[in-house]
């Protein structure tokens, strides 16, 4: 009888504890911003991608170590810099260490601790207290000091040795005009617009997700832990569709590290066979003969104002033999200043895609060429006013012809000429 009573009591206690055991822990997010307003040196370092991540150490209010030198990638938004957000349970914490590292894992900048020799140089030395609220993001603006020749003790640190899993910075170039091609005016069956997704890159070790970060058009950098000999990479576009999936050995990924002499890993949506991809960072021609130039999009209307501000864009440029296609182009008048694909009777001799700086280069034999800029499924013969014959470029023997293209819908100036 006594044993039965004890069993009933135990079962009752377990039932009373069950709700608390199954309760989902409430969490929030923490994000760091770097204060760079008066430090042009740090701006240039971050802009040059010598600094790739922040290392943060966080302890709870009771002194429990929550994160130990956790690496957080750094993102740039205009002139501001912020880190990837970090998930934490609801409660009170302290930031006890904050360092910035380069692609080789070397500490370049750090926030000094209270009482250290350099503490007076920052407004808020470490540790910095903060709180996490459910489903909210807490932002901390952090000031850092260049390490230079300072020993760790000047910052209040024991050492700057990075005692975490070895990581490397992976450089990825993503080219997609997915967002521009998406037609938001087409409503779905429920009467709402079609969903638009954030392009993402995910890196796996077997079934373990190592990286899951937004993928921006142009050059990206991701901090990847070196925990396996093989990685599986997947990329999705703004349609939510998988556009890239490869299993790549570590040795091959290391050939795309964040260094000047390493080419980025290329990811394209709907790539065109035979396309010439302009190397990232190329700003001067490396070919002996052909066409080199840049393609830009004016910020303001440069046709009617003195403002000539432009920014580079990624576009595909098609080159055709001038005389084999010119008669067809002149006979078949363009539709709203562009040529549908069916108007082009011959295959291009070359297709080149610009890099994220807008520069492109294509080796071509001596001769006359017609070039078209591809806009979605349309081809513009010339979308701007220039000092040379629209759509025409000439290649001379042993020379590189420079070609500057400003992408402006030609209907802007053609329509305006009407009375």
C-alpha positions in Angstrom: 0.0 0.0 0.0 2.8 2.4 0.9 4.5 1.6 -2.4 1.3 2.5 -4.3 0.9 5.8 -2.5 4.5 6.7 -3.3 4.0 5.8 -7.0 0.8 8.0 -7.1 2.7 10.9 -5.5 5.5 10.6 -8.0 3.2 10.5 -11.0 1.3 13.5 -9.6 4.5 15.5 -9.2 5.6 14.7 -12.8 2.2 15.9 -14.1 2.6 19.1 -12.1 6.1 19.6 -13.6 5.1 18.7 -17.2 3.9 22.1 -18.3 7.1 23.8 -17.2 9.2 21.2 -18.9 7.4 21.7 -22.2 7.2 25.4 -22.1 9.0 27.1 -25.0 11.8 29.4 -23.9 11.2 33.0 -25.0 14.1 34.5 -26.9 15.1 37.8 -28.4 18.0 39.1 -30.6 21.2 41.1 -30.0 22.9 43.2 -32.8 26.0 45.3 -32.7 26.7 48.5 -34.6 30.1 50.1 -35.1 30.5 53.8 -34.4 32.6 55.0 -37.3 31.6 58.7 -37.6 35.0 60.2 -37.0 37.3 57.3 -37.9 38.2 57.3 -41.6 40.9 54.7 -41.0 38.4 52.1 -39.7 36.0 52.9 -42.5 38.7 52.2 -45.0 39.6 48.9 -43.3 36.0 47.7 -43.2 35.4 48.9 -46.8 38.5 47.0 -47.9 37.1 43.9 -46.2 40.2 43.4 -44.1 37.8 43.3 -41.2 35.4 40.4 -41.7 33.8 39.6 -38.4 33.3 40.6 -34.8 34.1 38.3 -31.9 31.8 38.7 -28.9 31.9 37.1 -25.4 28.7 37.3 -23.4 28.0 36.2 -19.8 24.7 36.0 -17.9 23.9 38.1 -14.9 24.9 35.2 -12.7 28.3 34.8 -14.4 27.5 31.9 -16.7 29.4 32.0 -20.0 26.8 32.1 -22.9 29.0 32.9 -25.9 32.8 32.7 -26.0 34.4 34.7 -28.8 31.4 34.0 -31.1 32.1 35.2 -34.6 29.5 37.5 -36.2 29.8 38.6 -39.8 29.8 42.4 -40.4 27.4 44.0 -43.0 27.5 47.4 -44.5 24.3 49.5 -45.0 25.3 52.8 -46.6 27.8 54.4 -44.2 26.7 52.3 -41.3 28.1 48.9 -40.2 26.3 46.2 -38.2 26.8 42.6 -37.3 24.6 39.6 -37.8 22.1 39.3 -35.0 22.6 36.8 -32.2 19.8 34.9 -30.5 19.6 34.9 -26.7 17.0 33.9 -24.1 15.1 36.6 -22.3 17.1 38.1 -19.4 20.0 40.3 -18.4 23.5 39.9 -19.7 27.0 41.5 -20.0 29.2 42.0 -23.0 32.6 41.1 -21.7 34.7 41.0 -24.9 34.4 42.6 -28.3 37.1 42.3 -31.0 37.2 42.7 -34.8 39.2 40.2 -36.8 40.5 40.1 -40.4 40.1 37.2 -42.9 43.1 35.4 -41.3 41.6 35.5 -37.8 44.0 38.2 -36.5 42.5 40.7 -34.0 42.8 44.2 -35.5 40.5 46.2 -33.3 39.1 45.8 -29.8 37.0 47.5 -27.1 39.0 48.1 -23.9 37.8 47.0 -20.5 37.0 49.2 -17.6 40.2 50.0 -15.6 42.5 49.2 -18.5 45.1 51.6 -19.9 43.0 52.4 -23.0 39.6 52.5 -21.3 39.5 56.3 -21.3 39.4 56.3 -25.2 35.9 54.9 -25.4 32.6 56.2 -24.0 31.5 52.8 -22.6 34.3 50.4 -21.7 33.5 46.7 -21.1 31.7 45.0 -19.5 28.5 46.5 -21.0 25.2 45.4 -19.5 22.1 44.8 -21.6 18.7 43.1 -21.5 16.9 40.8 -23.9 13.2 41.1 -24.4 11.0 38.4 -26.1 10.8 38.8 -29.9 12.7 42.1 -29.9 16.1 43.1 -31.2 18.5 44.9 -28.8 21.1 47.1 -30.5 24.4 48.0 -28.9 26.7 50.7 -30.5 30.3 49.7 -29.8 33.4 51.8 -30.0 36.7 50.0 -30.8 40.4 50.9 -30.7 43.0 49.8 -33.2 45.3 47.2 -31.7 48.4 48.2 -33.6 51.4 47.6 -31.3 49.3 47.6 -28.1 49.7 44.5 -26.0 46.4 42.8 -24.9 46.9 44.0 -21.3 46.4 47.6 -22.5 42.8 46.6 -23.3 42.4 44.6 -20.2 42.6 41.2 -22.0 44.8 38.3 -21.1 45.6 37.6 -24.7 44.3 37.9 -28.2 44.6 34.3 -29.1 41.4 33.0 -30.8 40.4 29.9 -29.0 37.6 28.8 -31.3 37.1 26.5 -34.2 39.3 27.6 -37.1 37.3 29.6 -39.7 37.9 31.1 -43.0 36.3 33.9 -45.0 34.5 32.7 -48.2 34.2 35.2 -51.0 31.0 34.7 -53.2 29.9 36.7 -56.2 26.1 36.5 -56.8 24.7 37.8 -60.1 20.9 37.9 -60.5 18.4 40.4 -61.8 15.7 38.4 -60.2 14.1 41.4 -58.3 14.0 43.5 -61.4 12.4 40.7 -63.5 9.7 40.1 -60.9 6.4 41.6 -62.0 4.6 42.7 -58.8 1.6 44.0 -60.8 0.5 40.4 -61.5 -1.9 39.3 -58.7 -2.1 35.7 -57.5 -5.4 33.7 -57.2 -6.1 35.2 -53.7 -5.8 38.7 -55.1 -2.5 39.5 -53.5 0.9 40.1 -55.1 3.3 37.3 -55.6 5.7 36.7 -52.7 9.2 37.9 -52.8 11.9 36.1 -50.9 15.3 37.2 -49.7 18.0 35.3 -51.6 20.0 33.1 -49.2 23.2 31.1 -49.1 23.2 28.0 -46.9 26.3 25.9 -46.2 25.9 22.4 -44.7 28.1 19.8 -43.1 26.0 16.7 -43.7 22.7 17.7 -42.1 24.1 20.4 -39.9 23.6 23.9 -41.0 26.8 25.9 -40.7 25.9 29.2 -42.5 22.5 30.6 -43.5 23.0 34.2 -44.6 21.4 36.7 -47.0 22.9 36.7 -50.5 23.2 40.2 -52.0 23.8 40.9 -55.7 27.5 41.5 -56.1 30.3 40.5 -53.8 29.5 38.7 -50.5 31.7 37.4 -47.7 30.8 34.6 -45.3 32.6 33.2 -42.2 32.8 29.4 -42.6 34.0 27.0 -39.8 36.6 24.5 -40.9 34.9 21.4 -39.5 34.8 19.0 -42.5 36.5 18.1 -45.7 33.3 18.5 -47.8 30.6 21.1 -47.8 27.2 21.3 -49.4 26.2 24.8 -50.7 22.7 25.8 -51.7 21.5 29.2 -52.9 17.9 30.4 -53.4 16.7 33.4 -55.3 13.9 36.0 -54.8 11.4 33.4 -56.0 12.4 31.1 -53.2 13.8 28.6 -55.8 17.1 26.7 -55.4 19.3 28.1 -58.2 22.6 26.6 -57.0 23.5 23.3 -55.2 27.0 21.9 -55.1 29.1 19.6 -52.9 32.5 21.2 -52.8 35.7 20.0 -51.0 37.3 22.3 -48.4 40.5 22.5 -50.5 38.5 24.0 -53.4 36.5 26.4 -51.2 39.8 27.8 -49.8 40.6 28.9 -53.3 37.8 31.5 -52.9 39.0 33.1 -49.7 38.7 36.8 -49.0 42.1 37.8 -50.4 42.9 40.1 -53.3 44.6 37.3 -55.3 41.7 34.9 -55.0 38.7 34.8 -57.3 35.2 34.6 -55.7 32.9 31.6 -56.0 30.4 32.5 -58.8 26.7 31.9 -58.3 24.3 32.9 -61.1 20.6 32.7 -61.6 19.7 31.2 -65.1 23.3 31.5 -66.4 23.8 31.9 -70.1 26.1 29.3 -71.7 29.4 30.7 -72.9 29.0 34.0 -71.1 32.3 35.9 -70.3 32.3 36.8 -66.6 34.4 39.9 -65.8 36.7 39.1 -62.8 35.6 40.9 -59.6 37.8 43.9 -58.8 38.9 44.4 -62.4 39.1 48.1 -63.2 41.8 48.1 -65.9 41.9 46.0 -69.1 44.0 42.8 -69.0 43.4 41.9 -72.6 45.5 42.9 -75.6 42.7 43.5 -78.1 38.9 43.9 -77.7 36.5 46.1 -75.8 36.8 47.3 -72.2 34.6 49.7 -70.4 32.0 50.3 -67.7 28.2 50.2 -67.4 26.4 52.5 -65.1 23.0 53.8 -64.1 22.5 57.5 -63.6 21.3 58.6 -60.2 19.6 61.7 -61.7 18.6 62.6 -65.3 22.0 63.6 -66.8 20.3 64.7 -70.0 18.8 67.8 -68.6 20.8 68.6 -65.5 24.4 69.2 -64.5 24.3 66.2 -62.1 26.3 63.4 -63.6 26.3 61.0 -60.6 26.1 57.4 -61.6 26.5 54.0 -59.9 27.7 50.7 -61.4 25.3 48.0 -62.4 25.6 44.3 -63.4 24.4 43.8 -67.0 24.9 41.5 -69.9 26.2 43.1 -73.1 25.8 41.2 -76.4 28.2 41.8 -79.3 27.1 41.1 -83.0 28.9 41.5 -86.3 27.9 44.9 -87.3 27.2 44.4 -91.0 25.5 41.0 -90.6 22.8 42.3 -88.3 22.6 46.1 -89.0 20.3 45.7 -92.0 17.9 43.6 -90.0 17.9 46.0 -87.1 17.3 49.0 -89.3 14.5 47.3 -91.2 12.7 46.0 -88.1 12.0 49.1 -86.1 12.4 48.8 -82.4 9.4 48.6 -80.1 9.5 51.4 -77.5 13.3 51.7 -78.2 14.1 48.1 -77.6 14.4 45.0 -79.8 12.6 41.8 -78.8 14.8 38.7 -79.0 13.0 37.4 -82.2 14.3 40.5 -84.0 17.9 39.3 -83.8 18.5 36.8 -86.7 22.1 35.8 -85.8 23.9 34.5 -82.7 26.1 36.9 -80.8 29.9 36.6 -81.2 30.3 37.3 -77.5 28.4 38.0 -74.3 30.0 39.6 -71.4 28.7 40.4 -67.9 30.0 43.3 -65.9 31.3 42.9 -62.3 29.9 44.6 -59.3 32.0 47.8 -60.0 30.3 47.9 -63.5 33.5 47.1 -65.5 33.5 44.6 -68.3 36.0 43.4 -70.9 35.7 41.1 -73.9 38.4 40.0 -76.3 37.2 40.4 -79.9 38.8 40.1 -83.4 39.4 43.2 -85.4 36.2 44.6 -86.9 32.9 46.5 -86.5 30.4 45.4 -83.9 26.8 46.2 -82.8 26.3 45.9 -79.1 23.0 45.5 -77.2 22.4 45.8 -73.5 20.0 43.1 -72.2 17.2 44.2 -70.0 15.2 41.2 -68.9 14.0 39.7 -72.2 14.6 42.9 -74.2 17.7 44.2 -76.0 18.4 47.9 -76.1 20.5 48.9 -79.1 21.4 52.1 -77.3 19.8 53.4 -74.1 21.6 56.7 -73.8 23.0 59.8 -75.5 26.7 59.5 -76.1 29.5 61.0 -78.2 29.8 58.0 -80.5 27.4 56.3 -82.9 24.8 54.5 -80.8 25.2 50.8 -80.6 28.4 50.8 -82.6 31.9 49.9 -81.5 35.1 49.3 -83.6 38.0 47.0 -82.6 41.4 47.9 -84.0 44.3 45.4 -84.3 46.3 45.2 -81.1 44.2 47.8 -79.3 41.6 47.8 -76.6 38.5 50.0 -77.3 37.0 51.8 -74.3 33.2 51.8 -74.2 31.2 53.6 -71.4 27.5 52.7 -71.2 24.9 54.6 -69.2 21.7 52.6 -68.9 18.8 55.0 -69.6 15.6 54.0 -71.3 15.8 55.8 -74.6 12.1 56.6 -74.5 13.0 59.3 -71.9 14.7 61.5 -74.5 12.8 60.3 -77.6 9.4 61.1 -76.2 10.7 64.5 -74.9 11.6 65.7 -78.3 8.0 65.8 -79.3 6.4 69.3 -79.2 
